[in-house]
Amino acid sequence: MRIETPDKKLSHDLLETDHIQAYQTEKIITDGVSIRYEGQILREAIGFPELFNFSIYVAEHIALPIAVAVLSRYLYDKLKDRKNTEIRINDTSIEINAEKIEQLILVILKEKEDTKKK
Protein backbone atom coordinates (compact mmCIF):
# COMPACT_ATOMS: atom_id res chain seq x y z
CA MET A 1 0.00 0.00 0.00
CA ARG A 2 1.33 3.43 -0.87
CA ILE A 3 0.00 6.67 0.54
CA GLU A 4 0.92 9.93 -1.14
CA THR A 5 0.46 13.00 1.03
CA PRO A 6 2.06 16.35 1.86
CA ASP A 7 1.55 15.50 5.56
CA LYS A 8 4.96 14.47 6.88
CA LYS A 9 3.40 13.17 10.12
CA LEU A 10 1.36 10.48 8.36
CA SER A 11 3.48 7.48 9.33
CA HIS A 12 3.59 8.57 12.98
CA ASP A 13 -0.17 9.10 13.06
CA LEU A 14 -1.00 5.90 11.18
CA LEU A 15 1.28 3.72 13.30
CA GLU A 16 0.55 5.66 16.51
CA THR A 17 4.19 5.89 17.57
CA ASP A 18 7.05 8.37 17.51
CA HIS A 19 9.71 5.72 16.87
CA ILE A 20 9.55 4.47 13.31
CA GLN A 21 12.00 2.23 11.46
CA ALA A 22 11.49 0.87 7.98
CA TYR A 23 10.61 -2.84 7.90
CA GLN A 24 10.44 -2.99 11.70
CA THR A 25 7.65 -0.72 12.89
CA GLU A 26 4.27 -2.44 12.84
CA LYS A 27 0.84 -1.42 14.08
CA ILE A 28 -1.55 -4.18 15.11
CA ILE A 29 -5.02 -3.00 14.14
CA THR A 30 -6.83 -6.01 15.59
CA ASP A 31 -6.00 -9.66 16.22
CA GLY A 32 -4.48 -10.98 13.00
CA VAL A 33 -4.47 -7.66 11.13
CA SER A 34 -1.57 -5.23 11.01
CA ILE A 35 0.26 -2.73 8.86
CA ARG A 36 4.03 -2.39 8.69
CA TYR A 37 6.02 0.65 7.66
CA GLU A 38 8.18 -0.20 4.64
CA GLY A 39 9.78 3.19 4.12
CA GLN A 40 9.27 6.54 2.54
CA ILE A 41 10.33 8.24 -0.66
CA LEU A 42 11.42 11.78 0.11
CA ARG A 43 10.98 14.40 -2.54
CA GLU A 44 13.29 17.36 -2.42
CA ALA A 45 11.18 19.60 -4.65
CA ILE A 46 8.87 21.98 -2.83
CA GLY A 47 5.19 21.22 -3.16
CA PHE A 48 5.50 17.53 -4.03
CA PRO A 49 3.93 15.05 -1.60
CA GLU A 50 5.84 12.37 0.30
CA LEU A 51 5.31 8.72 -0.64
CA PHE A 52 4.81 6.37 2.32
CA ASN A 53 4.92 2.60 1.78
CA PHE A 54 3.19 0.10 4.05
CA SER A 55 2.50 -3.63 3.93
CA ILE A 56 -0.84 -5.00 5.02
CA TYR A 57 -0.86 -8.33 6.88
CA VAL A 58 -3.96 -10.44 7.41
CA ALA A 59 -3.53 -13.77 9.22
CA GLU A 60 -5.09 -16.88 7.75
CA HIS A 61 -6.91 -17.90 10.95
CA ILE A 62 -9.32 -14.97 11.09
CA ALA A 63 -12.58 -14.15 9.31
CA LEU A 64 -11.43 -12.04 6.37
CA PRO A 65 -14.53 -9.90 5.89
CA ILE A 66 -14.52 -8.80 9.53
CA ALA A 67 -10.75 -8.23 9.69
CA VAL A 68 -10.68 -6.27 6.44
CA ALA A 69 -13.66 -4.18 7.53
CA VAL A 70 -11.81 -3.22 10.73
CA LEU A 71 -8.63 -2.42 8.77
CA SER A 72 -10.53 -0.36 6.19
CA ARG A 73 -12.31 1.65 8.86
CA TYR A 74 -8.97 2.28 10.64
CA LEU A 75 -7.34 3.51 7.43
CA TYR A 76 -10.34 5.67 6.60
CA ASP A 77 -10.39 7.25 10.07
CA LYS A 78 -6.67 8.07 9.85
CA LEU A 79 -6.78 9.43 6.29
CA LYS A 80 -10.19 11.07 5.82
CA ASP A 81 -9.22 14.59 6.94
CA ARG A 82 -5.85 14.76 5.16
CA LYS A 83 -6.03 17.08 2.18
CA ASN A 84 -4.30 16.12 -1.06
CA THR A 85 -3.81 12.53 0.08
CA GLU A 86 -4.05 9.53 -2.22
CA ILE A 87 -4.01 5.85 -1.31
CA ARG A 88 -2.82 3.12 -3.70
CA ILE A 89 -3.17 -0.57 -2.96
CA ASN A 90 -1.35 -2.92 -5.35
CA ASP A 91 -0.96 -0.02 -7.80
CA THR A 92 -4.69 0.70 -7.80
CA SER A 93 -5.66 4.20 -6.72
CA ILE A 94 -8.67 4.14 -4.42
CA GLU A 95 -10.87 6.84 -2.97
CA ILE A 96 -10.46 7.39 0.76
CA ASN A 97 -13.71 5.66 1.60
CA ALA A 98 -13.95 2.75 4.08
CA GLU A 99 -16.24 0.62 1.91
CA LYS A 100 -14.17 1.10 -1.26
CA ILE A 101 -10.92 0.33 0.58
CA GLU A 102 -12.53 -2.79 2.02
CA GLN A 103 -13.79 -3.97 -1.37
CA LEU A 104 -10.39 -3.50 -3.02
CA ILE A 105 -8.52 -5.35 -0.27
CA LEU A 106 -10.99 -8.25 -0.42
CA VAL A 107 -10.62 -8.47 -4.22
CA ILE A 108 -6.81 -8.51 -3.91
CA LEU A 109 -6.90 -11.19 -1.20
CA LYS A 110 -9.32 -13.30 -3.25
CA GLU A 111 -7.05 -13.04 -6.30
CA LYS A 112 -4.07 -14.03 -4.18
CA GLU A 113 -5.97 -17.02 -2.79
CA ASP A 114 -7.07 -18.10 -6.26
CA THR A 115 -3.45 -17.90 -7.48
CA LYS A 116 -2.30 -20.16 -4.61
CA LYS A 117 -4.89 -22.81 -5.58
CA LYS A 118 -3.57 -23.03 -9.17
MODELLER restraints for C-alpha pairs under 7 A, 6 or more apart:
rsr = mdl.restraints
at = mdl.atoms
rsr.add(forms.Gaussian(group=physical.xy_distance, feature=features.Distance(at['CA:1:A'], at['CA:53:A']), mean=5.84, stdev=0.5))
rsr.add(forms.Gaussian(group=physical.xy_distance, feature=features.Distance(at['CA:1:A'], at['CA:54:A']), mean=5.16, stdev=0.5))
rsr.add(forms.Gaussian(group=physical.xy_distance, feature=features.Distance(at['CA:1:A'], at['CA:55:A']), mean=5.90, stdev=0.5))
rsr.add(forms.Gaussian(group=physical.xy_distance, feature=features.Distance(at['CA:1:A'], at['CA:88:A']), mean=5.60, stdev=0.5))
rsr.add(forms.Gaussian(group=physical.xy_distance, feature=features.Distance(at['CA:1:A'], at['CA:89:A']), mean=4.37, stdev=0.5))
rsr.add(forms.Gaussian(group=physical.xy_distance, feature=features.Distance(at['CA:1:A'], at['CA:90:A']), mean=6.25, stdev=0.5))
rsr.add(forms.Gaussian(group=physical.xy_distance, feature=features.Distance(at['CA:2:A'], at['CA:51:A']), mean=6.62, stdev=0.5))
rsr.add(forms.Gaussian(group=physical.xy_distance, feature=features.Distance(at['CA:2:A'], at['CA:52:A']), mean=5.57, stdev=0.5))
rsr.add(forms.Gaussian(group=physical.xy_distance, feature=features.Distance(at['CA:2:A'], at['CA:53:A']), mean=4.54, stdev=0.5))
rsr.add(forms.Gaussian(group=physical.xy_distance, feature=features.Distance(at['CA:2:A'], at['CA:54:A']), mean=6.23, stdev=0.5))
rsr.add(forms.Gaussian(group=physical.xy_distance, feature=features.Distance(at['CA:2:A'], at['CA:87:A']), mean=5.88, stdev=0.5))
rsr.add(forms.Gaussian(group=physical.xy_distance, feature=features.Distance(at['CA:2:A'], at['CA:88:A']), mean=5.03, stdev=0.5))
rsr.add(forms.Gaussian(group=physical.xy_distance, feature=features.Distance(at['CA:2:A'], at['CA:89:A']), mean=6.37, stdev=0.5))
rsr.add(forms.Gaussian(group=physical.xy_distance, feature=features.Distance(at['CA:3:A'], at['CA:51:A']), mean=5.81, stdev=0.5))
rsr.add(forms.Gaussian(group=physical.xy_distance, feature=features.Distance(at['CA:3:A'], at['CA:52:A']), mean=5.14, stdev=0.5))
rsr.add(forms.Gaussian(group=physical.xy_distance, feature=features.Distance(at['CA:3:A'], at['CA:53:A']), mean=6.50, stdev=0.5))
rsr.add(forms.Gaussian(group=physical.xy_distance, feature=features.Distance(at['CA:3:A'], at['CA:86:A']), mean=5.68, stdev=0.5))
rsr.add(forms.Gaussian(group=physical.xy_distance, feature=features.Distance(at['CA:3:A'], at['CA:87:A']), mean=4.50, stdev=0.5))
rsr.add(forms.Gaussian(group=physical.xy_distance, feature=features.Distance(at['CA:3:A'], at['CA:88:A']), mean=6.20, stdev=0.5))
rsr.add(forms.Gaussian(group=physical.xy_distance, feature=features.Distance(at['CA:4:A'], at['CA:49:A']), mean=5.96, stdev=0.5))
rsr.add(forms.Gaussian(group=physical.xy_distance, feature=features.Distance(at['CA:4:A'], at['CA:50:A']), mean=5.68, stdev=0.5))
rsr.add(forms.Gaussian(group=physical.xy_distance, feature=features.Distance(at['CA:4:A'], at['CA:51:A']), mean=4.59, stdev=0.5))
rsr.add(forms.Gaussian(group=physical.xy_distance, feature=features.Distance(at['CA:4:A'], at['CA:52:A']), mean=6.31, stdev=0.5))
rsr.add(forms.Gaussian(group=physical.xy_distance, feature=features.Distance(at['CA:4:A'], at['CA:85:A']), mean=5.54, stdev=0.5))
rsr.add(forms.Gaussian(group=physical.xy_distance, feature=features.Distance(at['CA:4:A'], at['CA:86:A']), mean=5.10, stdev=0.5))
rsr.add(forms.Gaussian(group=physical.xy_distance, feature=features.Distance(at['CA:4:A'], at['CA:87:A']), mean=6.40, stdev=0.5))
rsr.add(forms.Gaussian(group=physical.xy_distance, feature=features.Distance(at['CA:5:A'], at['CA:49:A']), mean=4.82, stdev=0.5))
rsr.add(forms.Gaussian(group=physical.xy_distance, feature=features.Distance(at['CA:5:A'], at['CA:50:A']), mean=5.47, stdev=0.5))
rsr.add(forms.Gaussian(group=physical.xy_distance, feature=features.Distance(at['CA:5:A'], at['CA:51:A']), mean=6.69, stdev=0.5))
rsr.add(forms.Gaussian(group=physical.xy_distance, feature=features.Distance(at['CA:5:A'], at['CA:84:A']), mean=6.06, stdev=0.5))
rsr.add(forms.Gaussian(group=physical.xy_distance, feature=features.Distance(at['CA:5:A'], at['CA:85:A']), mean=4.40, stdev=0.5))
rsr.add(forms.Gaussian(group=physical.xy_distance, feature=features.Distance(at['CA:5:A'], at['CA:86:A']), mean=6.55, stdev=0.5))
rsr.add(forms.Gaussian(group=physical.xy_distance, feature=features.Distance(at['CA:6:A'], at['CA:48:A']), mean=6.91, stdev=0.5))
rsr.add(forms.Gaussian(group=physical.xy_distance, feature=features.Distance(at['CA:6:A'], at['CA:49:A']), mean=4.14, stdev=0.5))
rsr.add(forms.Gaussian(group=physical.xy_distance, feature=features.Distance(at['CA:6:A'], at['CA:50:A']), mean=5.70, stdev=0.5))
rsr.add(forms.Gaussian(group=physical.xy_distance, feature=features.Distance(at['CA:8:A'], at['CA:50:A']), mean=6.96, stdev=0.5))
rsr.add(forms.Gaussian(group=physical.xy_distance, feature=features.Distance(at['CA:12:A'], at['CA:18:A']), mean=5.70, stdev=0.5))
rsr.add(forms.Gaussian(group=physical.xy_distance, feature=features.Distance(at['CA:14:A'], at['CA:78:A']), mean=6.21, stdev=0.5))
rsr.add(forms.Gaussian(group=physical.xy_distance, feature=features.Distance(at['CA:15:A'], at['CA:26:A']), mean=6.87, stdev=0.5))
rsr.add(forms.Gaussian(group=physical.xy_distance, feature=features.Distance(at['CA:15:A'], at['CA:27:A']), mean=5.22, stdev=0.5))
rsr.add(forms.Gaussian(group=physical.xy_distance, feature=features.Distance(at['CA:22:A'], at['CA:37:A']), mean=5.48, stdev=0.5))
rsr.add(forms.Gaussian(group=physical.xy_distance, feature=features.Distance(at['CA:22:A'], at['CA:38:A']), mean=4.82, stdev=0.5))
rsr.add(forms.Gaussian(group=physical.xy_distance, feature=features.Distance(at['CA:22:A'], at['CA:39:A']), mean=4.82, stdev=0.5))
rsr.add(forms.Gaussian(group=physical.xy_distance, feature=features.Distance(at['CA:23:A'], at['CA:36:A']), mean=6.64, stdev=0.5))
rsr.add(forms.Gaussian(group=physical.xy_distance, feature=features.Distance(at['CA:23:A'], at['CA:37:A']), mean=5.77, stdev=0.5))
rsr.add(forms.Gaussian(group=physical.xy_distance, feature=features.Distance(at['CA:23:A'], at['CA:38:A']), mean=4.85, stdev=0.5))
rsr.add(forms.Gaussian(group=physical.xy_distance, feature=features.Distance(at['CA:25:A'], at['CA:36:A']), mean=5.79, stdev=0.5))
rsr.add(forms.Gaussian(group=physical.xy_distance, feature=features.Distance(at['CA:25:A'], at['CA:37:A']), mean=5.65, stdev=0.5))
rsr.add(forms.Gaussian(group=physical.xy_distance, feature=features.Distance(at['CA:26:A'], at['CA:34:A']), mean=6.73, stdev=0.5))
rsr.add(forms.Gaussian(group=physical.xy_distance, feature=features.Distance(at['CA:26:A'], at['CA:35:A']), mean=5.66, stdev=0.5))
rsr.add(forms.Gaussian(group=physical.xy_distance, feature=features.Distance(at['CA:26:A'], at['CA:36:A']), mean=4.16, stdev=0.5))
rsr.add(forms.Gaussian(group=physical.xy_distance, feature=features.Distance(at['CA:26:A'], at['CA:37:A']), mean=6.29, stdev=0.5))
rsr.add(forms.Gaussian(group=physical.xy_distance, feature=features.Distance(at['CA:27:A'], at['CA:34:A']), mean=5.46, stdev=0.5))
rsr.add(forms.Gaussian(group=physical.xy_distance, feature=features.Distance(at['CA:27:A'], at['CA:35:A']), mean=5.41, stdev=0.5))
rsr.add(forms.Gaussian(group=physical.xy_distance, feature=features.Distance(at['CA:27:A'], at['CA:36:A']), mean=6.34, stdev=0.5))
rsr.add(forms.Gaussian(group=physical.xy_distance, feature=features.Distance(at['CA:28:A'], at['CA:34:A']), mean=4.23, stdev=0.5))
rsr.add(forms.Gaussian(group=physical.xy_distance, feature=features.Distance(at['CA:28:A'], at['CA:35:A']), mean=6.67, stdev=0.5))
rsr.add(forms.Gaussian(group=physical.xy_distance, feature=features.Distance(at['CA:29:A'], at['CA:71:A']), mean=6.49, stdev=0.5))
rsr.add(forms.Gaussian(group=physical.xy_distance, feature=features.Distance(at['CA:32:A'], at['CA:58:A']), mean=5.65, stdev=0.5))
rsr.add(forms.Gaussian(group=physical.xy_distance, feature=features.Distance(at['CA:32:A'], at['CA:59:A']), mean=4.80, stdev=0.5))
rsr.add(forms.Gaussian(group=physical.xy_distance, feature=features.Distance(at['CA:32:A'], at['CA:62:A']), mean=6.57, stdev=0.5))
rsr.add(forms.Gaussian(group=physical.xy_distance, feature=features.Distance(at['CA:33:A'], at['CA:57:A']), mean=5.62, stdev=0.5))
rsr.add(forms.Gaussian(group=physical.xy_distance, feature=features.Distance(at['CA:33:A'], at['CA:58:A']), mean=4.67, stdev=0.5))
rsr.add(forms.Gaussian(group=physical.xy_distance, feature=features.Distance(at['CA:33:A'], at['CA:59:A']), mean=6.47, stdev=0.5))
rsr.add(forms.Gaussian(group=physical.xy_distance, feature=features.Distance(at['CA:33:A'], at['CA:67:A']), mean=6.47, stdev=0.5))
rsr.add(forms.Gaussian(group=physical.xy_distance, feature=features.Distance(at['CA:34:A'], at['CA:56:A']), mean=6.04, stdev=0.5))
rsr.add(forms.Gaussian(group=physical.xy_distance, feature=features.Distance(at['CA:34:A'], at['CA:57:A']), mean=5.21, stdev=0.5))
rsr.add(forms.Gaussian(group=physical.xy_distance, feature=features.Distance(at['CA:34:A'], at['CA:58:A']), mean=6.77, stdev=0.5))
rsr.add(forms.Gaussian(group=physical.xy_distance, feature=features.Distance(at['CA:35:A'], at['CA:54:A']), mean=6.30, stdev=0.5))
rsr.add(forms.Gaussian(group=physical.xy_distance, feature=features.Distance(at['CA:35:A'], at['CA:55:A']), mean=5.49, stdev=0.5))
rsr.add(forms.Gaussian(group=physical.xy_distance, feature=features.Distance(at['CA:35:A'], at['CA:56:A']), mean=4.60, stdev=0.5))
rsr.add(forms.Gaussian(group=physical.xy_distance, feature=features.Distance(at['CA:35:A'], at['CA:57:A']), mean=6.05, stdev=0.5))
rsr.add(forms.Gaussian(group=physical.xy_distance, feature=features.Distance(at['CA:36:A'], at['CA:54:A']), mean=5.33, stdev=0.5))
rsr.add(forms.Gaussian(group=physical.xy_distance, feature=features.Distance(at['CA:36:A'], at['CA:55:A']), mean=5.15, stdev=0.5))
rsr.add(forms.Gaussian(group=physical.xy_distance, feature=features.Distance(at['CA:36:A'], at['CA:56:A']), mean=6.63, stdev=0.5))
rsr.add(forms.Gaussian(group=physical.xy_distance, feature=features.Distance(at['CA:37:A'], at['CA:53:A']), mean=6.29, stdev=0.5))
rsr.add(forms.Gaussian(group=physical.xy_distance, feature=features.Distance(at['CA:37:A'], at['CA:54:A']), mean=4.62, stdev=0.5))
rsr.add(forms.Gaussian(group=physical.xy_distance, feature=features.Distance(at['CA:37:A'], at['CA:55:A']), mean=6.68, stdev=0.5))
rsr.add(forms.Gaussian(group=physical.xy_distance, feature=features.Distance(at['CA:38:A'], at['CA:53:A']), mean=5.16, stdev=0.5))
rsr.add(forms.Gaussian(group=physical.xy_distance, feature=features.Distance(at['CA:38:A'], at['CA:54:A']), mean=5.03, stdev=0.5))
rsr.add(forms.Gaussian(group=physical.xy_distance, feature=features.Distance(at['CA:38:A'], at['CA:55:A']), mean=6.67, stdev=0.5))
rsr.add(forms.Gaussian(group=physical.xy_distance, feature=features.Distance(at['CA:39:A'], at['CA:52:A']), mean=6.17, stdev=0.5))
rsr.add(forms.Gaussian(group=physical.xy_distance, feature=features.Distance(at['CA:39:A'], at['CA:53:A']), mean=5.43, stdev=0.5))
rsr.add(forms.Gaussian(group=physical.xy_distance, feature=features.Distance(at['CA:40:A'], at['CA:51:A']), mean=5.52, stdev=0.5))
rsr.add(forms.Gaussian(group=physical.xy_distance, feature=features.Distance(at['CA:40:A'], at['CA:52:A']), mean=4.47, stdev=0.5))
rsr.add(forms.Gaussian(group=physical.xy_distance, feature=features.Distance(at['CA:40:A'], at['CA:53:A']), mean=5.92, stdev=0.5))
rsr.add(forms.Gaussian(group=physical.xy_distance, feature=features.Distance(at['CA:41:A'], at['CA:50:A']), mean=6.17, stdev=0.5))
rsr.add(forms.Gaussian(group=physical.xy_distance, feature=features.Distance(at['CA:41:A'], at['CA:51:A']), mean=5.04, stdev=0.5))
rsr.add(forms.Gaussian(group=physical.xy_distance, feature=features.Distance(at['CA:41:A'], at['CA:52:A']), mean=6.55, stdev=0.5))
rsr.add(forms.Gaussian(group=physical.xy_distance, feature=features.Distance(at['CA:42:A'], at['CA:50:A']), mean=5.61, stdev=0.5))
rsr.add(forms.Gaussian(group=physical.xy_distance, feature=features.Distance(at['CA:42:A'], at['CA:51:A']), mean=6.87, stdev=0.5))
rsr.add(forms.Gaussian(group=physical.xy_distance, feature=features.Distance(at['CA:43:A'], at['CA:50:A']), mean=6.21, stdev=0.5))
rsr.add(forms.Gaussian(group=physical.xy_distance, feature=features.Distance(at['CA:68:A'], at['CA:102:A']), mean=5.92, stdev=0.5))
rsr.add(forms.Gaussian(group=physical.xy_distance, feature=features.Distance(at['CA:69:A'], at['CA:102:A']), mean=5.79, stdev=0.5))
rsr.add(forms.Gaussian(group=physical.xy_distance, feature=features.Distance(at['CA:72:A'], at['CA:98:A']), mean=5.08, stdev=0.5))
rsr.add(forms.Gaussian(group=physical.xy_distance, feature=features.Distance(at['CA:72:A'], at['CA:101:A']), mean=5.67, stdev=0.5))
rsr.add(forms.Gaussian(group=physical.xy_distance, feature=features.Distance(at['CA:72:A'], at['CA:102:A']), mean=5.22, stdev=0.5))
rsr.add(forms.Gaussian(group=physical.xy_distance, feature=features.Distance(at['CA:73:A'], at['CA:98:A']), mean=5.18, stdev=0.5))
rsr.add(forms.Gaussian(group=physical.xy_distance, feature=features.Distance(at['CA:76:A'], at['CA:96:A']), mean=6.09, stdev=0.5))
rsr.add(forms.Gaussian(group=physical.xy_distance, feature=features.Distance(at['CA:76:A'], at['CA:97:A']), mean=6.03, stdev=0.5))
rsr.add(forms.Gaussian(group=physical.xy_distance, feature=features.Distance(at['CA:76:A'], at['CA:98:A']), mean=5.28, stdev=0.5))
rsr.add(forms.Gaussian(group=physical.xy_distance, feature=features.Distance(at['CA:79:A'], at['CA:96:A']), mean=6.95, stdev=0.5))
rsr.add(forms.Gaussian(group=physical.xy_distance, feature=features.Distance(at['CA:80:A'], at['CA:96:A']), mean=6.26, stdev=0.5))
rsr.add(forms.Gaussian(group=physical.xy_distance, feature=features.Distance(at['CA:87:A'], at['CA:93:A']), mean=5.89, stdev=0.5))
rsr.add(forms.Gaussian(group=physical.xy_distance, feature=features.Distance(at['CA:87:A'], at['CA:94:A']), mean=5.85, stdev=0.5))
rsr.add(forms.Gaussian(group=physical.xy_distance, feature=features.Distance(at['CA:87:A'], at['CA:96:A']), mean=6.95, stdev=0.5))
rsr.add(forms.Gaussian(group=physical.xy_distance, feature=features.Distance(at['CA:88:A'], at['CA:94:A']), mean=5.98, stdev=0.5))
rsr.add(forms.Gaussian(group=physical.xy_distance, feature=features.Distance(at['CA:94:A'], at['CA:101:A']), mean=6.68, stdev=0.5))
